[in-house]
Amino acid sequence: MSTSSIRPVPASTELLFSFSRNGRQIECELRDFGQRGVEVQFFSDRELFYGLRLATHALALDWAEAERRGWGWLTEEEAAAANDLRLALA
């Protein structure tokens, strides 16, 4: 077997965010492959549904946050703050 076909193992994995949406568990992880870059992976109920590898941790973090906002997904803290604001304005 050629060593080029072996998938590299990430040096570290970081859970960036996790929340429930429409009965599904959504998670985003950053997987650091060192000089090979940092991969952003989105999971729905523990199944990978898309991802992208970027050159640096900062680029991966920015892209993951932009994707989260683009989908309209709120973190638990953002959802709680939005709920508090709704209650205050009611």
N, C-alpha and C positions, 0 to 999 in steps of 0.2 A: 504494500500500500504506500502510495506517495505521501510524504509528510505535508505536501501542499494542500491535500484534501482534508487534513485534520483541522477541525474548527478550533480556533484559539479559545482558551479559557480566560474570562475576565479576571483582572487582578483584584477588583472589588466591585460590589454591587450595592447601590444606594437606592432605597425606596424614597422616591421624591414626593409622591402623594398617593392617597388612597381614599376612595369614597364610594358610597352606594348611589346608583342612579337607575331608576325604573326596575328595581329588583335585581340589579346586576352589580357586582363588585368591580370597580374600575381601579386599576393601579398603574402607576408609571414608575419605571425603574431606570436608573442610569447605570450602565455597565462599562467600566473603565478597562480598555484594552491597551493602556500605555501608549506607545508610539503609534499604534494602529487606530487610535481615536477613542471616543466615548459614544456608546450606542444608547439611544433613548428607545425604550420598549414600552408600549402600551398593552395592557392585558385587560380582558373582560372575562370575569369568572375564571381567572388563572390561565386563560388561553391567549397567546400572543395574537393581537389583531393588526398591529403595524408598528414600525420602528424606523429609525434612521441613525446612521453612524456619522458623527461629526468630528472635526479635528481636535477640539478642546472641550474641557469640562464646561467652561463658560458658554461656549456656543450651544452645547447640548442642553444646558439648563435654560438658556434663553429660548431655544426652539421648543422645548417641552412646555414651558410656561405659555408661550404664544399659542401652541396647539390647544392647551387646556382652555385658555380664554376664548379661542376661536370656536370651540365646541360649546362654549357657554357653561362649562363645568366649574362649579364653585368649590373651593376647599371648605372644610367644616367651619373654619374660622370666618371665611367670607360669608357663608350661608348664615351663620349665627349673627354676624354683624348686620346683614341685610334684614333678617327677621327682627332684630332689635330696632332697627330704623323703621320698619313697617309698623311695629307696635307703638313706637314713639309718635308716629305721624297719625295714628288711628284715633 
